[in-house]
């Protein structure tokens, strides 16, 4: 069976924002107008060949994306930003990829083995008048294998092993050269020199099933190469902190995950996920080019962290269901600092109507508005604590109908 698809999307980012700098002797007003058009074309061709004990999949994927951006900057009185902070830039990427995947299953064994080969050509054209950055880009040809092996002792017990390699490519916003205020003394800037992050994951697992539930335990190791993160730095004579995306060398997560599911009654089921790991960030050195060349060096750091997630589902009378989810994230390590613990509670309710064809639902995320991201960051000559409140507290009411 062959499936083919062609898709084109367009997205416009049209923003205006202002920064008012009020000091005892003067008041300055910086104003920005950003216009960014994103054009994306995707071509997918997929082929699936059923086999006696599995199937073979292969295909081609091609993405072409172009994002011309125009930042108009009008500096106010004694603006801390350079007058050439605005300008034009164009982001272009072409990504062809080929993949193949083989799946085999019988009463005892499961095998899934595949490979994706990806070529990336990325070009970032910068306005020639920019005070620091010049046009840049990169290209690479990389393989991304995946392998999953499973052995069934019997109907209730199974061992598994898993390996994969994946890539996290910088987005256009991550390399965007235009500075933007995070707050009065912290400036966020992209980095055209940013390169992709590659992650290799190894996992060994064991799953046992029983009537009404199961237990899954796994040991895993993740290796991140060219870890993408923000690095803060300062320059002489200025109190501003410039947060710039960088590749901070290698980092590792080594841990254990436990997943427990149990039907505690005909009207309810609970799923508990426990995850504990050691987070390691190797020593690294990066060079921040903006607004002036400066060097930041960090020593090796380690921290034990983890998370807990409890999800409960209740089957109510009248073909209704309610769901409550609680998540706790322990303090964790980041380059230049750490994140504090945080938790959240989500809830939802849905009811089937119209002989099962219709459904009304209401759900709410972060009910208590507690999922703030609090960071403690320390660099050369500065230290700060930040609190970020994302748009996590959302209530949705809806209706769906199956034709």
Rosetta blueprint (number, residue, H / E / L):
1 X L
2 X E
3 X E
4 X E
5 X E
6 X E
7 X E
8 X E
9 X E
10 X E
11 X E
12 X E
13 X E
14 X E
15 X E
16 X E
17 X E
18 X E
19 X E
20 X E
21 X E
22 X E
23 X L
24 X L
25 X L
26 X L
27 X E
28 X E
29 X E
30 X E
31 X E
32 X E
33 X E
34 X E
35 X E
36 X E
37 X E
38 X E
39 X E
40 X E
41 X E
42 X E
43 X E
44 X E
45 X E
46 X E
47 X E
48 X E
49 X E
50 X E
51 X E
52 X L
53 X L
54 X E
55 X E
56 X E
57 X E
58 X E
59 X E
60 X E
61 X E
62 X E
63 X E
64 X E
65 X E
66 X E
67 X E
68 X E
69 X E
70 X E
71 X E
72 X E
73 X E
74 X E
75 X L
76 X L
77 X L
78 X L
79 X L
80 X L
81 X L
82 X L
83 X L
84 X L
85 X L
86 X L
87 X E
88 X E
89 X E
90 X E
91 X E
92 X E
93 X E
94 X E
95 X E
96 X E
97 X E
98 X E
99 X E
100 X E
101 X E
102 X E
103 X E
104 X E
105 X E
106 X L
107 X L
108 X L
109 X E
110 X E
111 X E
112 X E
113 X E
114 X E
115 X E
116 X E
117 X E
118 X E
119 X E
120 X E
121 X E
122 X E
123 X E
124 X E
125 X E
126 X E
127 X L
128 X L
129 X L
130 X L
131 X L
132 X L
133 X L
134 X L
135 X L
136 X E
137 X E
138 X E
139 X E
140 X E
141 X E
142 X E
143 X E
144 X E
145 X E
146 X E
147 X E
148 X E
149 X E
150 X E
151 X E
152 X E
153 X L
154 X L
155 X L
156 X L
157 X E
158 X E
159 X E
160 X E
161 X E
162 X E
163 X E
164 X E
165 X E
166 X E
167 X E
168 X E
169 X L
170 X L
171 X L
172 X H
173 X H
174 X H
175 X H
176 X L
177 X L
178 X L
179 X L
180 X E
181 X E
182 X E
183 X E
184 X L
185 X L
186 X E
187 X E
188 X E
189 X E
190 X L
191 X L
192 X L
193 X L
194 X L
195 X L
196 X L
197 X E
198 X E
199 X E
200 X E
201 X E
202 X E
203 X E
204 X E
205 X E
206 X E
207 X E
208 X E
209 X E
210 X E
211 X L
212 X L
213 X E
214 X E
215 X E
216 X E
217 X E
218 X E
219 X E
220 X E
221 X E
222 X E
223 X E
224 X E
225 X E
226 X L
227 X L
228 X E
229 X E
230 X E
231 X E
232 X E
233 X E
234 X L
235 X L
236 X L
237 X L
238 X L
239 X L
240 X L
241 X E
242 X E
243 X E
244 X E
245 X E
246 X E
247 X E
248 X L
249 X L
250 X L
251 X E
252 X E
253 X E
254 X E
255 X E
256 X E
257 X E
258 X E
259 X E
260 X E
261 X E
262 X E
263 X E
264 X E
265 X E
266 X L
267 X L
268 X E
269 X E
270 X E
271 X E
272 X E
273 X E
274 X E
275 X E
276 X E
277 X E
278 X E
279 X E
280 X E
281 X E
282 X L
283 X L
284 X E
285 X E
286 X E
287 X E
288 X E
289 X L
290 X L
291 X L
292 X L
293 X L
294 X E
295 X E
296 X E
297 X E
298 X E
299 X L
300 X L
301 X E
302 X E
303 X E
304 X E
305 X E
306 X E
307 X E
308 X E
309 X E
310 X E
311 X E
312 X E
313 X E
314 X E
315 X E
316 X E
317 X L
318 X L
319 X L
320 X E
321 X E
322 X E
323 X E
324 X E
325 X E
326 X E
327 X E
328 X E
329 X E
330 X L
331 X L
332 X E
333 X E
334 X E
335 X L
336 X L
337 X E
338 X E
339 X E
340 X L
341 X L
342 X E
343 X E
344 X E
345 X E
346 X E
347 X E
348 X E
349 X E
350 X E
351 X E
352 X E
353 X E
354 X L
355 X L
356 X L
357 X L
358 X E
359 X E
360 X E
361 X E
362 X E
363 X E
364 X E
365 X E
366 X L
367 X L
368 X L
369 X L
370 X L
371 X L
372 X L
373 X E
374 X E
375 X E
376 X E
377 X E
378 X E
379 X E
380 X L
381 X L
382 X E
383 X E
384 X E
385 X E
386 X E
387 X E
388 X E
389 X L
390 X L
391 X L
392 X L
393 X L
394 X E
395 X E
396 X E
397 X E
398 X E
399 X E
400 X E
401 X E
402 X L
403 X L
